[in-house]
Amino acid sequence: MRAFFSWSGGKDSMLALHRALDEGFRVEALLAMFDETGDRSRSHALPLTLMQAQADALGIPLVMRQASWTDYEAVFTEQLRDFAEQGLTHGLFGDIDLQPHRDWEEKVCAAAGLSAVLPLWQAPRRALVDELLALGYRARVVCVDARFLDAGFCGREFDAGFIADLPPHVDACGENGEFHTFVFDGPRFSRPVPHELVAVHELKPVAPAPGHYFVAELQ
């Protein structure tokens, strides 16, 4: 079961990777999609230096591809075909219960002749959070959606205190996009990923793109 992982660097990706390795998958690459400049990841706006350090600590090669939102699917599928040519058979994803995400993942994997596997699929969200923390993984909140959380939540460690402070309408897993994280330590890491919170920036909506966010600048 040779596989790549569609990697965000966040807590759900980490728990799904942990489970996949326990299940016997041989994960040969962490595929991270970056913006056109290559400066920040598409999913969590993480710098390449930190994602590379994360992959090094996990002992799995990082494969970085750059894409705009317009050509994202084409670039992603092209890389999956490259993986298939190398003999990989599966694609691993960290989604929990968003059906449109699973539909897309199965579509792009099928286009490349790979099978999509979602190790966290349909598990109770809060149970997954408890499992991650019980395993000893540590993560930092790197982005919050201002519709749900204020700037004070951005940059904090994702721990029991953070979860206890969440408003009732915010999911502890952040599966609805309320917040995103960066995992920096845990049982699969050979060493913690050193990083520093430099600042928290406010990103206001710019038409036609929606969204109002607070983003942590890490280095």
Beta strands, then each sheet from edge to edge (+ up, - down):
strand 1: 2-6
strand 2: 26-34
strand 3: 62-66
strand 4: 90-92
strand 5: 115-117
strand 6: 138-145
strand 7: 179-185
strand 8: 197-203
strand 9: 213-218
sheet 1: 3+ 2+ 1+ 4+ 5+
sheet 2: 7+ 6- 9+ 8-
end
